[in-house]
Amino acid sequence: MCGIVGILSKHHFNSFLIKDMLSTIKHRGPDDEGFIFMSDNKIIIAGGNDTPDKVWTSNLPYSPKNHINSLENLKFKVALGHRRLYILDLSPAGHQPMCDETQQVWIVFNGEIYNYLELREELKQKGFKFITNTDTEVLLNSYIEWGTDCVNKFNGMWAFAILDLRKNILFLSRDRFGVKPLYYYKDSDYFAFASEIKALLKCPFIKREVNYEAVFDYLVFGWEEQGEEGFFKGIKELKAANNMIFNLDTYEFKIYQYYQLSYFDKFEKYNPEKEKKYASDVRELIFYAVRLRLRSDVKVGSCLSGGLDSSTIVCVIDKILQKESLSQVGNSIKCFTASYNNDKIDESRWAKIVVENTKSEWIKTFPTDKELLEDLEDLVYTQEIPFCSTSIYAQYRVMKIASEHEVRVLLDGQGGDELFTGYIEYFPTFYRELVKSFDFRSLLNEITNINNSSVDLKNILKMFLKSELIECLKFLGLTNILVFLIRKFKYKIALLQSDFCKKFSYRIKEKQEKIPNNLNQHLYQLITDYNLKTLLKYEDRNSMRFSIESRTPFADDIYLIEYLFKIPSVYKIRNGYSKYILRQAMKDVLPEEIRKRVDKIGFGTPEEKWLKYNRKFIEEILTQSKILKEITNIKMLFNELNSGKIFKEKNMLWRFLNLSLWYEIFINQ
């Protein structure tokens, strides 16, 4: 796990620029740093203050020969930089940028190719020789053998750049579901990319400008990074499952999608024999996905909330440990949990059941309102863009305490809700599918057994009717009525300046909900669109802030994901249970109390209490906020603050506070 940066230019630039970019993301790879520079077909390999002595003295084709500081007066047209976090092959051989023996193909890589051992053997059969035990070298040789199609061979998470001097191209790629980040900027003179936006902001040719479309989406809908361009104008994100090929001769690039998930979209009635087969296969695939993600040369632990997803991962690891010894895990699994002295949101009692069942080592963190205030600026800087709730702080603290216990790799259940039907919104979609398929017997069964879930029938009916109303208005071409209703009844819009709302009201039309026809389509939308992408962004920034590699088997294991999307809807919600096939697959793996748990809290935090405790600080920030004066009705905002209503309005006060802090940290400089 690492951080990567790069610059291409029509003109020459100084080496200090790439050095500054890379130092900004040191947290992603504190163990090593490396650079390559190219100008007039000459390659210069450099290291820095954090490059270990053994790397300098190693006899590798990519060992640094120059210190970055000695290159300050030299000019270049191409540069790549890499920060390394030791995970696989802790020797100097894992240094990057890495190249082939001819020094014609160079790579900087962030991520993990979990099936690298299998691919390594396949490449050996084709005559390749290896000098490291890294997945980076496997990736590099995979590209040399299969070209840009190599990404179709990978099971894992990645964002990488390959400089191919044979073809004079730069090849960039991002994994299928967007676990690892990759941002870029291009104008008529420069192209730059980086793992994090803050590194790009070190470039003097990139202006710090706000994209107000993103601000509108965030405040009104709670959406983040909806398109290629997010909150920073001009800075774009290479989307998940996309490749980019940049031609160094023409200074032009093309982006194309190399992968698209398919799903079963027909209705099929329940069959108990098929259920047994699906459950058995899912069980086997989960064990395989988790086992692959235990490959590590450093300590491995797990997040544990007490929910189905994280509990599944911990219990599967425990079953694996019962059959084999894994030095990277140790005799007991280190599990990390965020806890509170509040029964409504604290899940410790559930996590405790898993810990006792697996005899794990349990390490808890207790985030407080005072600590939130102390960490707030760093949290906003870490996340880089405004986010929608304080639940991200709970995750931040889990990563922090794991780092303090010297755990370098954490497995997490992120993606489980999108993969297995963990959200309330899935129920009305499933009901719609049953109605459209005239399976009223199953519908009656689901309604009768609604107590087996955390959902309320009244809320489901509201959501059902809302989706039907939207569909009806769209069908009749009455989208203007829809826009009017949203503007009239959305509390958030009342707090914004009317001119700001008018200017971006077209976003309401453009961003209307895509009502899914069936449950699998709904799952597909959330796993391939903004929902999972947003959660993975939180995960990446929080974990890498503390130099931890977070691994998410439910969010990127290609075999598990593709198989689950071939399973009909009736095996995903059944008898009122969400995540039905997961529950069936985990019989005799999960404790029964967890397997049949029906309430859902998620990463809850006492947000209202925290915000009230820090009220004076909030008032000060809002009063001084330049961006809020531009776009909000300040008088109404403070009236709501004084009345106390905005504290109870879900996440709204937090959005204004977060946006204001983000603007001060990143824009108003």
Number of C-alpha atoms within 10 A of each C-alpha: 25 31 33 33 29 26 25 23 19 16 11 13 20 15 23 16 16 27 24 14 25 31 20 17 24 22 21 29 26 19 18 23 30 30 30 25 23 16 14 8 10 8 15 18 20 24 25 18 12 16 21 15 10 12 21 19 12 14 12 16 14 25 24 26 12 16 17 21 14 11 16 14 10 13 16 22 20 26 26 29 27 34 31 28 26 23 21 18 16 16 14 20 21 23 29 28 29 26 23 16 10 8 14 14 22 21 25 29 29 26 23 26 23 21 18 24 16 10 19 22 13 13 17 11 10 10 9 15 12 14 9 17 17 22 22 26 22 23 24 21 22 23 18 15 14 12 12 18 13 15 24 13 14 21 20 27 25 24 27 25 26 24 23 19 14 9 12 15 20 20 20 23 26 28 28 28 27 26 27 27 28 28 21 22 20 20 11 9 11 18 18 23 26 29 26 25 24 18 24 27 19 18 17 9 13 18 15 17 15 17 15 17 18 23 24 22 18 21 22 22 15 17 18 21 22 18 14 13 18 20 24 23 17 18 23 20 21 22 23 25 20 20 25 19 18 20 15 20 10 10 16 13 14 9 14 12 14 17 15 12 14 12 18 17 16 12 16 15 13 14 10 10 8 12 19 14 12 22 20 15 16 22 21 13 19 23 19 16 23 22 16 19 22 21 20 19 15 18 19 29 27 25 25 32 28 26 22 25 21 23 27 28 27 29 22 22 23 21 14 15 17 11 8 9 11 17 12 18 22 13 15 17 22 24 25 26 26 26 24 18 11 10 10 11 16 22 23 20 13 18 23 18 18 27 23 12 14 21 15 19 14 17 16 17 17 13 19 17 16 12 13 19 17 11 13 16 15 14 21 19 17 19 22 20 21 27 23 21 19 24 15 20 22 22 20 25 25 25 30 20 18 27 18 10 13 15 21 27 28 24 23 25 23 22 24 23 22 22 23 24 24 23 16 18 16 21 26 22 23 25 24 19 21 24 14 13 13 11 15 13 10 18 20 14 13 21 14 13 14 18 16 18 21 17 20 11 16 9 13 18 14 12 17 18 13 13 18 14 13 19 16 13 14 15 10 9 11 12 18 13 13 18 16 12 11 14 17 11 10 12 14 16 20 17 21 22 16 14 11 15 20 10 12 16 17 12 17 21 13 8 11 13 11 11 14 18 15 23 28 27 19 19 23 17 17 16 22 18 16 16 16 22 25 17 14 22 19 19 25 20 24 26 28 24 24 21 27 29 27 28 27 25 27 23 27 21 24 17 14 22 22 13 15 21 20 14 19 21 27 21 25 24 23 21 20 21 25 25 25 22 26 24 23 19 23 21 13 10 19 23 19 13 11 18 22 16 18 18 12 18 14 15 19 20 25 18 18 17 14 18 20 14 14 14 14 10 14 20 15 10 18 22 14 12 18 14 20 21 15 12 18 21 16 17 11 13 19 16 12 16 16 12 10 12 12 20 21 12 14 14 18 20 24 22 21 23 19 24 23 21 23 22 21 16 15 18 15 12 7
